[in-house]
């Protein structure tokens, strides 16, 4: 890609898209779970993308640093175009995108490690050849 990152470049993989913001308090609660789960499922062809929602770039980057980093890319969403495409109402919201590029499942609110694992495992099982 050109460094901006785009969800389209993950076509053919399972993609978890998490909308978040530095001003979103519940986003702090799910951050560790998302980062750990992203690492655990990397070798199973699941990719995580964090989409920054209605935030200032500098604040978002500082927040990631303060949270101890992030194991997956964060992409900016100028004009919240991506959020509008997904129908995001607020943050955090997490979308599970199938290999066909369609939304297979959606979770509103801070997501836990157990819910993440359960959702991903069931989606991978459903799509097994």
C-alpha positions in Angstrom: 0.0 0.0 0.0 1.0 3.7 0.1 1.2 3.7 3.9 -2.3 5.0 4.4 -3.5 1.4 4.6 -6.9 0.3 3.3 -9.2 -2.4 4.2 -9.5 -3.5 0.6 -5.9 -4.7 0.6 -6.9 -7.5 3.0 -9.3 -9.1 0.5 -9.2 -12.9 0.8 -8.4 -12.8 4.6 -10.6 -12.5 7.7 -10.3 -8.9 8.9 -11.3 -7.5 12.2 -11.9 -3.8 12.0 -12.0 -1.9 15.3 -13.2 1.7 15.3 -11.7 3.7 18.3 -10.7 7.1 19.5 -8.3 8.5 22.1 -11.2 10.3 23.8 -13.2 7.1 24.1 -12.9 5.8 27.7 -14.3 2.2 27.0 -11.7 1.9 24.2 -9.0 1.6 26.9 -10.8 -1.4 28.4 -10.5 -3.5 25.1 -7.1 -2.4 23.9 -5.0 -5.1 25.5 -7.5 -7.8 24.5 -7.4 -6.6 20.8 -3.6 -6.4 20.7 -3.1 -9.9 22.3 -5.8 -11.5 20.1 -4.3 -9.9 16.9 -1.0 -11.6 17.7 -2.6 -14.9 18.5 -4.6 -15.2 15.3 -2.0 -13.7 12.9 -0.8 -17.1 11.7 -4.4 -18.2 11.1 -4.8 -15.6 8.4 -6.8 -13.1 10.5 -5.8 -9.4 10.2 -6.7 -6.6 12.7 -7.1 -3.0 11.7 -7.8 -0.1 14.0 -9.6 2.8 12.5 -9.3 6.1 14.2 -12.7 7.7 14.6 -13.3 11.5 14.8 -9.9 12.1 16.4 -6.8 14.2 16.1 -3.9 12.2 14.6 -1.4 13.4 17.2 -3.8 12.4 20.0 -4.4 9.0 18.5 -0.7 8.2 18.1 0.0 9.5 21.7 -2.8 7.3 23.0 -1.3 4.2 21.3 2.1 4.9 22.9 0.5 5.5 26.4 -1.3 2.2 26.0 2.0 0.4 25.4 1.8 0.2 21.7 -0.5 -1.8 19.3 0.3 -5.1 17.5 -1.7 -4.1 14.4 -1.9 -1.1 12.1 -4.0 2.0 12.9 -5.5 3.8 10.0 -6.9 7.3 9.8 -10.4 7.9 8.5 -10.5 11.5 7.0 -14.1 12.8 7.0 -15.1 9.5 8.7 -15.8 8.0 5.3 -15.0 4.5 6.4 -17.1 4.8 9.5 -20.0 6.0 7.4 -19.6 3.1 5.0 -19.7 0.7 8.0 -22.6 2.5 9.7 -20.7 3.3 12.8 -22.8 5.1 15.5 -20.1 5.5 18.1 -16.9 3.9 19.4 -15.8 1.3 20.2 -17.4 -0.8 17.5 -15.8 -4.0 16.0 -16.6 -5.5 12.7 -15.6 -9.0 11.5 -15.1 -9.0 7.7 -15.2 -12.2 5.8 -12.8 -13.3 3.0 -15.4 -12.0 0.5 -15.1 -8.5 2.0 -18.6 -8.5 3.6 -19.4 -7.8 7.2 -20.0 -11.3 8.9 -20.5 -10.0 12.4 -20.5 -6.8 14.4 -19.9 -6.1 18.1 -20.9 -2.8 19.8 -19.0 -1.6 22.9 -15.7 -2.7 24.4 -15.0 -6.3 23.4 -13.3 -8.8 25.7 -10.6 -11.4 24.9 -13.1 -14.3 25.4 -15.7 -12.8 23.1 -13.0 -12.0 20.5 -11.7 -15.6 20.6 -15.2 -17.1 20.4 -16.3 -14.9 17.5 -13.2 -15.5 15.5 -13.1 -19.2 16.2 -16.8 -19.6 15.1 -16.3 -17.5 11.9 -13.1 -19.5 11.0 -15.0 -22.8 11.6 -17.9 -21.6 9.4 -15.6 -20.8 6.6 -13.4 -23.9 6.8 -13.1 -25.7 3.4 
